[in-house]
């Protein structure tokens, strides 16, 4: 919420929604994130805002066979050879995508 607030004027803007992308390999549980957002938003300009969570698949390169594959969990398993893990290429981040405000 602090990162979103940095992109807004000091006052006078009613926030309707905050859109974020959450990588599958972050270990972040969307329901827990929503609960934390609600708790932090109390008595702020984010109090009425919706939290819109976009899940982003993780992507790894297998350390055994080199295949690049996507997965939707903390650790992936190569679909070609079955090896777990590998070099994580994407899906380990949390990104602020958009802040929706009320038209003035």
C-alpha positions as CSV (number, residue, x, y, z in Angstrom):
1,X,0.0,0.0,0.0
2,X,2.9,2.3,0.7
3,X,4.2,1.8,-2.9
4,X,0.8,2.6,-4.3
5,X,0.5,5.7,-2.2
6,X,3.7,7.1,-3.6
7,X,2.1,7.3,-7.0
8,X,-0.8,9.4,-5.8
9,X,-1.2,13.1,-5.0
10,X,-1.0,14.0,-1.4
11,X,-4.8,14.3,-1.0
12,X,-8.1,14.4,-2.8
13,X,-8.0,11.1,-4.6
14,X,-10.4,8.3,-3.8
15,X,-8.8,4.9,-4.6
16,X,-11.2,2.4,-6.1
17,X,-8.8,-0.5,-6.7
18,X,-5.2,-1.7,-6.6
19,X,-4.1,-4.3,-9.2
20,X,-1.0,-6.4,-8.3
21,X,0.7,-9.3,-10.0
22,X,1.9,-12.1,-7.6
23,X,4.4,-14.7,-8.8
24,X,3.5,-18.3,-8.0
25,X,7.0,-19.0,-6.6
26,X,6.6,-16.2,-4.0
27,X,4.7,-18.4,-1.6
28,X,2.2,-15.6,-1.1
29,X,-1.3,-16.9,-0.4
30,X,-3.8,-14.6,-2.1
31,X,-6.3,-14.8,0.7
32,X,-3.7,-13.9,3.3
33,X,-2.6,-10.9,1.1
34,X,-6.2,-9.8,0.8
35,X,-6.7,-9.9,4.6
36,X,-3.5,-8.0,5.2
37,X,-4.5,-5.4,2.6
38,X,-7.9,-4.9,4.3
39,X,-6.3,-4.5,7.7
40,X,-3.8,-2.0,6.5
41,X,-6.4,0.0,4.5
42,X,-8.6,0.8,7.5
43,X,-9.1,4.6,7.8
44,X,-6.9,5.4,4.8
45,X,-7.9,6.4,1.2
46,X,-7.6,2.7,0.3
47,X,-10.4,1.7,2.7
48,X,-13.0,1.2,-0.1
49,X,-10.5,-0.1,-2.6
50,X,-10.6,-3.6,-4.2
51,X,-7.4,-5.6,-4.3
52,X,-7.2,-7.3,-7.6
53,X,-4.6,-10.0,-7.6
54,X,-3.3,-11.4,-10.9
55,X,-1.5,-14.7,-10.5
56,X,1.7,-15.1,-12.6
57,X,3.0,-18.5,-13.3
58,X,6.6,-19.3,-12.4
59,X,9.2,-20.4,-15.0
60,X,12.3,-22.4,-14.5
61,X,15.1,-23.9,-16.5
62,X,15.7,-27.5,-15.6
63,X,19.2,-28.1,-14.2
64,X,19.3,-31.6,-15.6
65,X,18.0,-31.4,-19.1
66,X,17.8,-27.6,-19.8
67,X,14.1,-27.5,-20.6
68,X,12.3,-24.2,-19.8
69,X,8.9,-24.9,-18.2
70,X,6.2,-23.1,-16.3
71,X,4.6,-24.1,-13.0
72,X,2.2,-22.8,-10.5
73,X,3.7,-23.6,-7.1
74,X,6.7,-22.8,-4.9
75,X,8.9,-25.4,-6.7
76,X,8.4,-26.8,-10.1
77,X,9.2,-30.2,-11.5
78,X,10.5,-30.6,-15.0
79,X,7.8,-32.2,-17.2
80,X,10.5,-33.7,-19.5
81,X,12.8,-35.5,-17.0
82,X,11.0,-35.0,-13.6
83,X,13.8,-33.2,-11.9
84,X,12.7,-30.7,-9.2
85,X,13.7,-27.1,-9.1
86,X,16.2,-25.7,-11.5
87,X,17.1,-22.1,-12.3
88,X,14.2,-19.8,-11.5
89,X,13.6,-17.4,-14.4
90,X,10.3,-15.7,-13.4
91,X,7.4,-15.9,-11.0
92,X,9.2,-14.8,-7.8
93,X,8.0,-11.2,-7.7
94,X,5.3,-8.9,-6.5
95,X,4.5,-6.1,-8.9
96,X,2.2,-3.1,-8.6
97,X,0.4,-3.0,-11.9
98,X,-2.3,-0.3,-11.6
99,X,-4.1,2.0,-9.2
100,X,-7.7,2.7,-10.1
101,X,-9.0,6.1,-8.9
102,X,-12.4,7.8,-9.0
103,X,-12.9,10.3,-11.8
104,X,-13.0,13.8,-10.5
